[in-house]
Amino acid sequence: MPKVYARFAPVPIGAGAVAQNGGLVVAGTSIGAWATARSDIAHSGGVRGAEFTVWFEGDSWHAFIGVLQPSARLDNYIGADAAGVGWYLGQGTIYVGGAVVASGLPLVAPGDVAGVLVRLDGGAPAIEFYKGSTLVHSRPLPAGGPWHFGASLQAAAGGVVHCAVNAGQWQGISPAVRQGGWPAPAAAPLTLRLSDVDYLSAPSDTPPHARYEGVVDAASLVTLAEIGFWPWGDELPTQSSVAQLQVIDAGGVIDPLLQQDLTGWPVAISLGDTEGTRAGASDVARFALDYIEVQDDGAKLLHLRDAHDDLDEDLTRGVFLPSVPSLSWRVQPVVVGAVASVPALPANSDGSVAFLADAPLAEVSVVLDRGDVMEPGTWSLTPDRQQLLLTQAPVGPIVVDASSIGTGMQPATLEQALREIFRRIGKTAWSSSDAAAIDAATGYAGIGYYAGDPISVRQALAAILPSYGAWYWQDAAGVLRFTRVVDPSAVPDAQLAFDLATADFGDALQAYPDEAPHLSRRMAYQLNARPLAASELVSDLVDVPAWRREELMGHWRGLAYSAQPLAPRYAHADRTDPLVSCFWRQQDAQAEIDRVCAMYAVARQRFVVTVLDWAGPLPQPGQVGRITYDRYGLAGGKKVLVRRVESNPAIGAVELTVWG
């Protein structure tokens, strides 16, 4: 479920302080006046942390950061009494009870990041202070609690001091955020146990003797998993799995749920024996509650979505603080793999310092000023490899070719790209082996991906996966899986997942042509993160020749074209817009567009088949099986790829949409 993170509370707050724009502002009115603000969320347990950045306008600034209890005074600095521990940033000292208890800490300059982490998860409570990512001091916490994070600011007369706090809502620099963060306490677990019959768990189950209300209409259960493929033309599915379930609830068992915000509430569906134990039941699927539809007083329909709400979290989690006015509150760009024309975002008045990415870059191979290559020695990377330093102010827009992976403009394999994307949201429930298998099967060097605007992880997946003809789905254990559309006729018989004939079908087979409306002979590669306009290029055709101008002005630098023969049905592929891939190498784009077009050398079909009593494990999206039917050219059997699985595991009914 979405997390809510702490911010500075607007009240109570010290006189002269204002909580605004994600931070704290103090305007100087009298020399020596302190104003303290504290978080709007307090904690008594767990590992919690936040990081702070202070900057000022005027002659001088003074600031403390730390933690404080509710009884601490807000008209003095943190640590002025026994109810707080404060770090005086400009002096490198720690205060408790108005006294210095530690000194010699490194000084924190305006714009630096300082973090506070408290450990309240057992043992003696302790506090840790960080400058950047380096631990600079730790000590026991005073007795008591709960604890708020806080900051105390003092401005010279006529000046203003600003303090921004990151409690986990943005990408962090210090372990205070990476290990802790300061989220709102998780809601107390709410467990509702429903079944299609009244059931009491066994004494040996966990928990024992738990009652399951028999209000579920088992026949109403529908689970759906589907993959997408760019030529098919349908909108690519955004959910890896969905389900519906009807509850016959004349007694109002679930009425209390309607009065709560339970969006994202985890739902587990299992299949068991009424005479068996709960532990002996098998997992069917895991979902998250989307919403509850009230059909009438006696019936409610539960709409369930996939168990991966974290895919809707921001990929672009870093932000620029107002200490850089030209970039204030813009997201910090993300570079994954090898990317062309990454814009350098000016961080000072003349553009000689510019920001490139929110994480270290392995290589910047070329720097262009208005399209003209800058000479070696005229530019360098900062030690953190995230910013560009120029020896003199640039003439026009600066773009660079950069890789986050390695030298030689190394792109990211699919596994590397997914690992980096999921690292940013702390996601572990995904199959790296699926991604590695796709890398091994293709042999492609990989991709480059750039995000300069706010974007979700789900949107990033939708941009990257079509390059490989791949998509994602969710298995019964709730793990995010990845599969690739392949020519089913090329799959060996020994690897077929099922073999169905007319006698297995509960209804007549349905056949539909695959029109492949988005199929194209062309695939774009080497995307420009920031295409340049003609007016932004130098006029000298020697420095930037015409062919180079075309590269820099387009959304991509190259197109691969497939001359593979196509079935007459797909003549439109000659004029359809190219698929915009994320590939860096021309040979990867060429191999993939040739592979896709080769599959359409014959007219493709999709078939819908129904099996009323499926025995054994359900087919999975992307698996290949065989169907035999006495019509539609299927009499001799045909290998098909599973595109969509709609099932009711409770009664064994399955509807398959397959492609062949």
C-alpha positions as CSV (number, residue, x, y, z in Angstrom):
1,M,0.0,0.0,0.0
2,P,1.2,3.6,-0.6
3,K,3.3,5.0,2.1
4,V,2.9,8.4,3.7
5,Y,6.1,10.1,4.9
6,A,6.7,12.6,7.6
7,R,7.1,16.3,7.0
8,F,7.6,19.3,9.2
9,A,4.4,19.9,11.1
10,P,2.9,23.4,10.5
11,V,1.8,23.4,14.2
12,P,3.2,23.3,16.8
13,I,6.2,25.2,15.5
14,G,8.7,27.8,16.8
15,A,7.9,31.5,16.4
16,G,9.2,32.8,13.1
17,A,9.4,29.4,11.4
18,V,7.1,28.4,8.6
19,A,6.7,24.8,7.2
20,Q,6.3,25.1,3.4
21,N,7.4,23.6,0.1
22,G,8.5,20.3,1.7
23,G,10.8,22.1,4.2
24,L,11.2,24.8,6.8
25,V,11.9,28.5,6.4
26,V,13.1,31.0,9.1
27,A,13.3,34.7,8.4
28,G,15.7,36.6,10.7
29,T,14.0,39.2,12.8
30,S,16.2,39.4,15.9
31,I,19.7,38.3,16.6
32,G,20.0,35.0,18.5
33,A,16.4,33.9,18.1
34,W,16.0,30.2,17.5
35,A,13.0,28.5,15.9
36,T,12.5,24.8,15.9
37,A,10.1,22.6,13.9
38,R,9.4,18.9,14.4
39,S,8.0,16.2,12.2
40,D,4.3,15.5,12.1
41,I,4.9,11.8,12.8
42,A,6.6,10.4,15.9
43,H,8.0,6.9,16.4
44,S,8.7,4.7,19.4
45,G,10.0,1.7,17.6
46,G,11.8,0.6,14.4
47,V,14.7,2.0,12.5
48,R,13.8,5.6,11.4
49,G,15.7,8.3,9.7
50,A,15.6,11.5,7.7
51,E,18.1,13.7,5.9
52,F,18.3,17.5,5.7
53,T,19.8,20.2,3.5
54,V,20.2,23.7,4.7
55,W,20.9,26.9,2.6
56,F,20.5,30.6,3.3
57,E,20.2,34.1,2.0
58,G,21.9,36.8,3.9
59,D,25.1,37.2,6.1
60,S,25.0,34.1,8.2
61,W,23.2,31.0,9.2
62,H,22.9,28.6,12.1
63,A,21.2,25.3,12.2
64,F,20.7,22.2,14.3
65,I,19.2,18.9,13.2
66,G,18.3,16.0,15.4
67,V,15.4,14.3,17.3
68,L,13.2,15.5,20.0
69,Q,10.4,14.3,22.2
70,P,6.9,16.0,22.3
71,S,7.8,17.9,25.5
72,A,10.9,19.6,24.0
73,R,10.6,23.4,23.7
74,L,10.4,24.8,20.2
75,D,11.6,28.3,21.0
76,N,15.2,27.1,21.5
77,Y,17.6,24.8,19.6
78,I,17.3,21.0,19.6
79,G,19.3,19.7,22.6
80,A,18.8,22.8,24.6
81,D,16.9,20.6,27.1
82,A,16.9,16.9,28.1
83,A,14.1,16.1,25.6
84,G,16.3,16.3,22.5
85,V,19.6,15.5,20.8
86,G,20.9,18.1,18.4
87,W,23.8,18.4,15.9
88,Y,25.0,22.0,15.5
89,L,25.9,21.7,11.8
90,G,28.2,24.8,11.5
91,Q,30.2,23.9,14.6
92,G,30.4,20.1,14.5
93,T,29.1,19.6,18.1
94,I,26.3,17.5,19.6
95,Y,24.1,19.0,22.3
96,V,22.0,17.2,25.0
97,G,20.4,19.1,27.9
98,G,22.1,22.4,26.9
99,A,25.6,20.9,27.1
100,V,28.1,19.8,24.5
101,V,28.4,16.0,24.7
102,A,30.5,15.5,21.6
103,S,32.7,17.7,19.4
104,G,35.0,17.4,16.4
105,L,32.3,16.3,13.9
106,P,32.9,17.5,10.4
107,L,31.3,20.8,9.5
108,V,28.3,20.8,7.3
109,A,28.3,23.5,4.6
110,P,25.1,25.0,3.0
111,G,23.9,22.5,0.4
112,D,25.5,19.5,2.0
113,V,23.3,16.6,3.1
114,A,23.1,15.6,6.8
115,G,21.2,12.7,8.1
116,V,19.8,11.4,11.4
117,L,19.0,7.8,12.1
118,V,17.4,6.4,15.3
119,R,17.4,2.7,16.2
120,L,14.4,1.9,18.4
121,D,14.0,-1.8,17.4
122,G,15.3,-3.5,20.5
123,G,18.3,-3.1,22.8
124,A,19.4,0.3,24.0
125,P,17.9,3.1,21.8
126,A,20.6,4.9,19.8
127,I,21.0,7.8,17.4
128,E,23.4,8.1,14.4
129,F,24.4,11.2,12.5
130,Y,25.6,11.2,8.9
131,K,27.3,13.7,6.6
132,G,26.4,12.5,3.2
133,S,26.7,8.8,3.3
134,T,29.4,8.8,6.1
135,L,28.6,8.0,9.7
136,V,30.2,10.8,11.8
137,H,28.8,10.1,15.3
138,S,26.6,7.7,17.2
139,R,25.4,7.7,20.9
140,P,22.7,6.4,23.1
141,L,19.4,8.1,23.1
142,P,18.0,9.6,26.4
143,A,15.2,7.7,28.0
144,G,11.6,8.5,26.9
145,G,9.9,9.0,23.6
146,P,8.2,8.9,21.2
147,W,10.7,10.7,18.9
148,H,10.2,13.3,16.2
149,F,12.9,14.4,13.8
150,G,13.4,18.2,13.9
151,A,15.5,21.2,12.8
152,S,16.3,24.4,14.5
153,L,17.2,27.5,12.4
154,Q,18.6,30.9,13.2
155,A,18.9,33.7,10.6
156,A,20.8,37.0,10.8
157,A,18.6,40.1,10.8
158,G,17.1,40.5,7.3
159,G,18.3,37.0,6.2
160,V,16.5,33.8,5.5
161,V,17.5,30.2,6.3
162,H,15.9,27.3,4.5
163,C,15.9,23.6,5.5
164,A,14.5,20.8,3.3
165,V,13.8,17.4,4.8
166,N,13.7,14.0,3.0
167,A,12.0,11.4,5.1
168,G,11.9,8.8,2.3
169,Q,9.6,10.4,-0.2
170,W,12.6,11.1,-2.4
171,Q,15.8,9.2,-3.3
172,G,18.2,9.4,-0.4
173,I,21.9,9.9,-0.1
174,S,22.5,8.8,3.4
175,P,21.7,5.5,5.2
176,A,19.3,7.6,7.3
177,V,16.9,7.4,4.4
178,R,18.1,4.2,2.7
179,Q,17.9,2.1,5.9
180,G,15.2,4.0,7.7
181,G,13.0,6.7,6.3
182,W,10.3,8.2,8.5
183,P,7.0,6.8,7.2
184,A,3.7,7.0,9.0
185,P,3.1,3.9,11.2
186,A,1.6,1.0,9.3
187,A,-2.0,0.5,9.9
188,A,-2.9,-2.4,12.2
189,P,-3.2,-5.6,10.1
190,L,-6.8,-6.2,9.2
191,T,-7.6,-9.8,8.4
192,L,-10.8,-11.0,7.0
193,R,-11.2,-14.8,6.3
194,L,-13.8,-15.7,3.7
195,S,-14.6,-19.1,2.1
196,D,-17.3,-20.6,0.0
197,V,-18.4,-22.7,3.0
198,D,-18.2,-22.1,6.7
199,Y,-14.8,-23.4,7.8
200,L,-12.8,-23.6,11.1
201,S,-9.0,-24.0,10.8
202,A,-7.4,-27.0,12.5
203,P,-5.6,-26.9,15.9
204,S,-2.3,-27.4,14.0
205,D,-2.9,-24.4,11.7
206,T,-1.6,-20.9,12.2
207,P,-3.7,-19.4,13.6
208,P,-5.6,-22.3,15.1
209,H,-9.4,-22.5,15.2
210,A,-9.7,-19.5,12.9
211,R,-13.2,-19.0,11.5
212,Y,-13.8,-18.6,7.7
213,E,-17.2,-17.0,6.8
214,G,-18.9,-19.0,4.0
215,V,-20.0,-16.1,1.9
216,V,-17.9,-16.5,-1.2
217,D,-19.6,-17.5,-4.5
218,A,-16.9,-19.9,-5.8
219,A,-18.4,-20.0,-9.3
220,S,-18.0,-16.2,-9.6
221,L,-14.2,-16.3,-9.2
222,V,-12.4,-15.1,-12.4
223,T,-8.6,-14.7,-12.6
224,L,-6.9,-13.2,-15.6
225,A,-3.3,-13.0,-16.7
226,E,-2.3,-11.6,-20.1
227,I,0.8,-10.6,-22.0
228,G,1.2,-7.9,-24.7
229,F,3.2,-7.8,-27.9
230,W,3.6,-4.6,-29.8
231,P,2.4,-5.7,-33.3
232,W,-0.9,-7.0,-32.0
233,G,-2.3,-3.4,-31.8
234,D,-4.3,-3.8,-28.6
235,E,-3.3,-1.5,-25.7
236,L,-0.6,-3.3,-23.8
237,P,-2.0,-4.6,-20.5
238,T,-0.9,-2.5,-17.5
239,Q,-1.9,-5.1,-14.8
240,S,0.1,-8.3,-14.7
241,S,-3.0,-10.1,-13.3
242,V,-6.6,-9.2,-12.3
243,A,-9.5,-11.0,-10.7
244,Q,-13.1,-10.6,-9.6
245,L,-14.9,-12.4,-6.8
246,Q,-18.5,-12.1,-5.7
247,V,-19.5,-12.3,-2.0
248,I,-23.1,-13.2,-1.1
249,D,-23.3,-11.1,2.1
250,A,-26.9,-10.7,3.3
251,G,-25.5,-10.6,6.9
252,G,-23.2,-7.7,6.2
253,V,-19.9,-9.5,7.1
254,I,-17.9,-7.2,4.9
255,D,-19.9,-4.0,5.4
256,P,-17.3,-2.5,7.7
257,L,-14.8,-2.7,4.9
258,L,-16.9,-0.2,2.8
259,Q,-16.2,2.5,5.3
260,Q,-12.4,2.2,5.1
261,D,-9.8,3.0,2.5
262,L,-8.5,-0.5,1.8
263,T,-7.1,0.2,-1.7
264,G,-4.0,-2.0,-2.1
265,W,-5.0,-4.3,0.8
266,P,-3.3,-7.7,0.1
267,V,-5.6,-10.6,-0.9
268,A,-4.5,-14.2,-1.0
269,I,-6.7,-16.9,-2.7
270,S,-6.1,-20.5,-1.8
271,L,-7.8,-23.8,-2.8
272,G,-8.2,-26.5,-0.2
273,D,-10.3,-29.4,1.1
274,T,-13.1,-28.8,3.5
275,E,-11.9,-31.8,5.5
276,G,-8.3,-30.8,5.4
277,T,-6.1,-28.2,7.1
278,R,-5.5,-24.6,6.1
279,A,-1.8,-25.4,5.8
280,G,-2.6,-28.1,3.3
281,A,-4.4,-25.6,0.9
282,S,-2.5,-24.6,-2.3
283,D,-2.0,-21.0,-3.3
284,V,-4.0,-20.0,-6.3
285,A,-3.0,-16.3,-6.6
286,R,-2.1,-13.2,-4.8
287,F,-3.7,-9.8,-5.5
288,A,-4.4,-6.4,-4.0
289,L,-7.9,-5.0,-3.5
290,D,-8.8,-2.4,-6.0
291,Y,-12.4,-1.6,-4.9
292,I,-15.6,-3.2,-3.7
293,E,-18.7,-2.8,-5.9
294,V,-22.0,-3.0,-4.0
295,Q,-24.4,-4.8,-6.3
296,D,-27.2,-4.8,-3.7
297,D,-27.6,-5.3,0.0
298,G,-26.9,-9.0,-0.3
299,A,-24.1,-9.1,-2.9
300,K,-20.7,-7.3,-3.3
301,L,-18.2,-7.8,-6.1
302,L,-14.5,-7.6,-5.1
303,H,-12.3,-6.2,-7.9
304,L,-8.7,-7.3,-7.5
305,R,-5.6,-6.1,-9.2
306,D,-2.1,-7.4,-9.3
307,A,0.0,-7.5,-6.1
308,H,2.5,-5.1,-7.5
309,D,1.3,-1.6,-6.5
310,D,5.0,-0.7,-6.2
311,L,5.2,-0.6,-10.0
312,D,3.2,2.6,-9.7
313,E,5.9,4.3,-7.6
314,D,8.1,6.9,-9.1
315,L,11.2,5.8,-10.9
316,T,12.4,9.4,-10.8
317,R,12.7,9.7,-7.0
318,G,15.4,12.3,-6.8
319,V,14.5,16.0,-6.8
320,F,16.5,19.3,-7.1
321,L,16.1,21.5,-4.0
322,P,15.4,25.3,-4.3
323,S,19.0,25.9,-3.4
324,V,19.5,25.6,-7.2
325,P,16.8,28.0,-8.3
326,S,16.8,27.1,-12.0
327,L,16.1,23.5,-11.2
328,S,13.9,24.0,-8.1
329,W,11.8,20.9,-7.4
330,R,12.4,19.3,-10.8
331,V,13.0,15.6,-10.7
332,Q,16.6,14.5,-11.2
333,P,17.0,12.6,-14.5
334,V,17.5,8.8,-14.6
335,V,20.0,7.2,-17.0
336,V,20.0,3.4,-17.4
337,G,22.4,1.8,-19.8
338,A,23.7,3.7,-22.8
339,V,21.8,6.9,-23.8
340,A,22.5,9.5,-26.5
341,S,22.1,13.3,-26.1
342,V,21.6,13.3,-22.4
343,P,20.9,17.0,-21.6
344,A,23.3,18.7,-19.2
345,L,21.1,20.8,-16.8
346,P,22.9,24.0,-15.8
347,A,23.4,24.3,-12.1
348,N,25.0,27.7,-12.0
349,S,24.5,31.0,-13.7
350,D,26.8,30.5,-16.7
351,G,26.2,26.8,-17.2
352,S,29.8,25.7,-16.6
353,V,28.5,23.3,-13.9
354,A,25.7,21.0,-15.1
355,F,23.8,18.1,-13.7
356,L,23.5,14.8,-15.7
357,A,22.0,12.0,-13.7
358,D,20.8,11.0,-10.3
359,A,23.3,8.2,-10.0
360,P,27.0,7.9,-10.9
361,L,27.7,7.4,-14.7
362,A,30.3,4.9,-15.7
363,E,31.3,6.8,-18.9
364,V,30.6,10.1,-20.7
365,S,32.0,9.4,-24.2
366,V,31.4,12.7,-25.9
367,V,30.2,16.2,-24.9
368,L,28.5,18.4,-27.5
369,D,28.1,22.2,-27.4
370,R,25.4,23.1,-29.9
371,G,26.2,19.8,-31.6
372,D,30.0,20.5,-31.9
373,V,32.3,18.0,-30.1
374,M,34.1,19.6,-27.2
375,E,37.8,18.9,-27.1
376,P,39.4,16.7,-24.4
377,G,40.5,18.8,-21.4
378,T,37.7,21.3,-21.8
379,W,35.3,19.2,-19.6
380,S,35.4,16.7,-16.8
381,L,33.1,14.8,-14.4
382,T,32.8,15.7,-10.8
383,P,34.0,13.0,-8.3
384,D,30.4,11.7,-7.8
385,R,30.2,11.3,-11.7
386,Q,26.8,12.9,-11.7
387,Q,27.8,16.4,-12.8
388,L,29.7,18.0,-15.7
389,L,32.4,20.6,-15.2
390,L,33.3,22.9,-18.1
391,T,36.5,25.0,-18.2
392,Q,34.4,27.9,-19.7
393,A,30.8,28.8,-20.2
394,P,29.1,26.9,-23.1
395,V,27.7,28.7,-26.1
396,G,24.5,26.7,-26.3
397,P,22.7,23.6,-25.1
398,I,25.1,20.9,-23.9
399,V,24.3,17.2,-24.5
400,V,26.4,14.2,-23.8
401,D,26.5,10.5,-24.7
402,A,26.7,8.5,-21.5
403,S,26.5,5.0,-20.0
404,S,25.6,4.0,-16.5
405,I,27.1,0.5,-17.1
406,G,30.7,0.7,-18.5
407,T,33.2,2.2,-20.9
408,G,32.7,1.9,-24.6
409,M,29.1,3.1,-24.3
410,Q,28.1,-0.2,-22.8
411,P,24.3,-0.7,-22.8
412,A,22.4,-2.5,-20.0
413,T,21.2,-6.0,-20.5
414,L,17.6,-6.6,-19.7
415,E,18.5,-8.1,-16.4
416,Q,20.8,-5.2,-15.5
417,A,18.1,-2.7,-16.5
418,L,15.4,-4.4,-14.5
419,R,17.7,-4.8,-11.5
420,E,18.5,-1.1,-11.5
421,I,14.9,0.0,-12.0
422,F,13.6,-2.3,-9.2
423,R,16.5,-1.3,-6.9
424,R,15.1,2.2,-6.9
425,I,11.8,1.0,-5.3
426,G,13.3,-1.8,-3.2
427,K,11.4,-4.4,-5.2
428,T,12.4,-8.1,-4.7
429,A,9.4,-10.1,-5.9
430,W,10.5,-10.3,-9.5
431,S,12.2,-13.1,-11.5
432,S,15.7,-12.1,-12.5
433,S,16.1,-15.6,-14.0
434,D,13.4,-14.8,-16.6
435,A,15.3,-11.6,-17.6
436,A,18.6,-13.5,-17.7
437,A,17.0,-16.2,-19.9
438,I,15.8,-13.5,-22.4
439,D,19.3,-12.0,-22.5
440,A,20.8,-15.5,-23.1
441,A,18.3,-16.3,-25.8
442,T,18.7,-13.1,-27.7
443,G,22.4,-12.4,-27.2
444,Y,21.6,-8.6,-27.4
445,A,24.0,-6.2,-25.8
446,G,21.1,-4.3,-24.4
447,I,19.4,-1.0,-24.1
448,G,19.5,2.6,-22.9
449,Y,16.7,4.4,-21.1
450,Y,16.4,8.0,-20.0
451,A,13.7,9.6,-17.8
452,G,13.8,13.4,-17.4
453,D,10.3,13.9,-16.2
454,P,8.2,12.2,-13.5
455,I,7.5,8.6,-14.5
456,S,6.4,5.4,-12.8
457,V,8.2,2.1,-12.9
458,R,5.3,0.6,-14.8
459,Q,5.7,3.2,-17.5
460,A,9.4,2.5,-17.7
461,L,8.7,-1.2,-18.2
462,A,6.3,-0.4,-21.0
463,A,9.0,1.6,-22.7
464,I,11.8,-1.1,-22.4
465,L,10.1,-4.5,-22.7
466,P,8.7,-4.2,-26.3
467,S,12.2,-3.8,-27.6
468,Y,12.6,-7.6,-26.8
469,G,9.1,-8.5,-27.8
470,A,8.6,-9.2,-24.1
471,W,6.0,-8.5,-21.4
472,Y,5.3,-9.2,-17.7
473,W,2.8,-11.3,-15.8
474,Q,2.2,-12.5,-12.2
475,D,2.4,-16.1,-11.1
476,A,0.4,-17.8,-8.4
477,A,3.0,-16.9,-5.7
478,G,2.8,-13.2,-6.6
479,V,6.2,-13.0,-8.3
480,L,6.5,-10.7,-11.3
481,R,7.5,-12.8,-14.3
482,F,8.8,-11.9,-17.8
483,T,8.2,-13.8,-21.0
484,R,9.0,-13.2,-24.7
485,V,6.7,-13.8,-27.7
486,V,8.4,-16.4,-29.9
487,D,7.3,-18.4,-33.0
488,P,5.5,-21.3,-31.4
489,S,6.3,-23.6,-34.4
490,A,10.0,-23.4,-33.5
491,V,9.5,-24.8,-29.9
492,P,10.5,-28.5,-29.7
493,D,7.7,-31.0,-28.8
494,A,9.5,-31.9,-25.6
495,Q,9.0,-28.3,-24.3
496,L,5.2,-28.1,-25.0
497,A,3.2,-27.2,-21.9
498,F,-0.1,-28.9,-23.0
499,D,-1.7,-30.8,-25.9
500,L,-5.4,-30.2,-26.3
501,A,-7.9,-31.8,-28.8
502,T,-11.5,-31.4,-29.6
503,A,-12.6,-33.7,-26.9
504,D,-11.1,-31.5,-24.3
505,F,-13.0,-28.4,-25.3
506,G,-16.1,-27.4,-23.4
507,D,-17.3,-25.2,-26.3
508,A,-16.7,-24.5,-29.9
509,L,-13.2,-23.1,-30.7
510,Q,-13.3,-19.5,-31.8
511,A,-10.8,-18.3,-34.5
512,Y,-9.8,-14.7,-35.3
513,P,-7.3,-13.2,-37.7
514,D,-4.3,-11.5,-36.2
515,E,-4.3,-8.2,-38.2
516,A,-1.1,-7.0,-36.5
517,P,-2.1,-3.3,-37.0
518,H,1.1,-2.0,-35.4
519,L,3.5,-4.3,-37.3
520,S,6.3,-2.3,-39.0
521,R,9.4,-3.2,-41.0
522,R,11.3,-0.5,-39.2
523,M,12.7,-0.3,-35.7
524,A,14.3,2.8,-34.2
525,Y,17.4,2.6,-32.0
526,Q,19.8,5.0,-30.1
527,L,17.1,7.3,-28.8
528,N,18.1,10.9,-28.2
529,A,17.2,11.9,-24.7
530,R,17.0,15.6,-25.8
531,P,16.7,16.1,-29.6
532,L,18.2,19.5,-30.6
533,A,16.4,22.0,-32.8
534,A,18.0,23.3,-36.0
535,S,18.5,26.7,-34.3
536,E,20.4,25.1,-31.4
537,L,23.2,23.8,-33.7
538,V,26.3,25.6,-34.9
539,S,25.9,26.9,-38.5
540,D,29.3,25.4,-39.6
541,L,28.6,22.4,-41.8
542,V,32.2,21.2,-41.4
543,D,32.0,21.0,-37.6
544,V,28.5,19.5,-37.7
545,P,27.8,18.0,-41.2
546,A,24.3,17.4,-42.5
547,W,24.1,13.7,-41.6
548,R,25.1,14.5,-38.1
549,R,22.4,17.2,-37.8
550,E,19.8,14.7,-38.8
551,E,21.0,12.4,-36.1
552,L,20.9,15.1,-33.4
553,M,17.6,16.6,-34.4
554,G,15.6,13.4,-34.6
555,H,14.1,11.4,-31.7
556,W,16.4,8.5,-32.6
557,R,19.8,8.3,-34.4
558,G,19.1,5.2,-36.5
559,L,16.5,3.0,-38.1
560,A,16.8,-0.7,-38.8
561,Y,14.8,-2.1,-41.7
562,S,13.7,-5.7,-42.3
563,A,13.4,-7.1,-45.8
564,Q,11.9,-10.3,-44.5
565,P,8.9,-11.5,-46.7
566,L,5.5,-10.8,-45.1
567,A,2.2,-12.4,-45.7
568,P,-0.1,-10.2,-47.9
569,R,-2.3,-9.4,-44.9
570,Y,0.6,-7.4,-43.5
571,A,1.4,-5.1,-46.4
572,H,0.7,-2.1,-44.1
573,A,4.0,-2.8,-42.3
574,D,5.8,-0.9,-45.1
575,R,4.1,2.4,-44.0
576,T,3.4,1.8,-40.3
577,D,5.4,4.0,-37.9
578,P,8.6,2.3,-36.6
579,L,8.7,0.7,-33.2
580,V,10.7,2.9,-31.0
581,S,13.1,0.5,-29.3
582,C,15.6,1.3,-26.5
583,F,18.4,-0.7,-28.2
584,W,21.8,1.0,-28.5
585,R,23.4,-1.2,-31.1
586,Q,22.2,-1.3,-34.7
587,Q,22.8,-5.0,-34.9
588,D,20.5,-5.7,-32.0
589,A,17.6,-3.6,-33.5
590,Q,18.2,-5.3,-36.9
591,A,18.1,-8.8,-35.4
592,E,14.9,-8.1,-33.4
593,I,13.0,-6.5,-36.3
594,D,14.0,-9.4,-38.6
595,R,12.8,-11.9,-36.0
596,V,9.5,-10.2,-35.6
597,C,8.9,-9.8,-39.3
598,A,9.9,-13.4,-39.9
599,M,7.1,-14.5,-37.6
600,Y,4.6,-12.7,-39.9
601,A,5.8,-14.4,-43.1
602,V,2.5,-16.4,-42.6
603,A,-0.9,-15.1,-41.7
604,R,-1.3,-15.4,-38.0
605,Q,-4.4,-16.3,-36.0
606,R,-5.6,-16.2,-32.5
607,F,-7.8,-18.9,-31.1
608,V,-10.0,-18.9,-28.0
609,V,-10.6,-22.4,-26.4
610,T,-12.5,-23.3,-23.2
611,V,-11.7,-26.3,-21.0
612,L,-14.3,-26.9,-18.3
613,D,-12.3,-29.3,-16.1
614,W,-8.6,-28.5,-16.4
615,A,-6.4,-31.1,-14.7
616,G,-2.9,-30.1,-13.5
617,P,-1.1,-26.8,-13.4
618,L,-2.6,-23.9,-15.4
619,P,-0.9,-22.8,-18.6
620,Q,1.2,-19.7,-18.1
621,P,1.4,-16.7,-20.5
622,G,4.2,-17.2,-23.0
623,Q,4.1,-21.0,-22.8
624,V,3.7,-23.0,-26.0
625,G,1.3,-26.0,-26.4
626,R,-0.6,-27.7,-29.2
627,I,-4.2,-27.7,-30.1
628,T,-6.0,-30.0,-32.5
629,Y,-9.4,-29.3,-33.9
630,D,-11.3,-30.5,-37.0
631,R,-11.6,-27.1,-38.6
632,Y,-9.6,-23.9,-39.3
633,G,-6.5,-25.8,-40.5
634,L,-6.0,-27.3,-37.0
635,A,-6.9,-30.9,-37.9
636,G,-3.3,-32.0,-37.9
637,G,-2.5,-30.1,-34.7
638,K,-0.8,-26.7,-34.4
639,K,1.6,-25.2,-31.9
640,V,0.3,-22.1,-30.3
641,L,1.6,-19.5,-27.7
642,V,-0.5,-18.6,-24.7
643,R,-1.5,-15.0,-24.8
644,R,-4.2,-14.8,-22.2
645,V,-5.4,-17.2,-19.4
646,E,-8.8,-16.6,-17.8
647,S,-9.7,-19.2,-15.2
648,N,-11.8,-20.2,-12.2
649,P,-9.5,-22.4,-10.2
650,A,-12.3,-23.3,-7.8
651,I,-14.2,-25.2,-10.5
652,G,-11.4,-25.9,-12.9
653,A,-12.8,-23.8,-15.8
654,V,-10.1,-22.3,-18.1
655,E,-10.4,-20.1,-21.2
656,L,-7.2,-19.7,-23.2
657,T,-6.5,-17.1,-25.8
658,V,-3.6,-18.5,-27.9
659,W,-1.6,-17.3,-30.9
660,G,-0.3,-19.3,-33.8
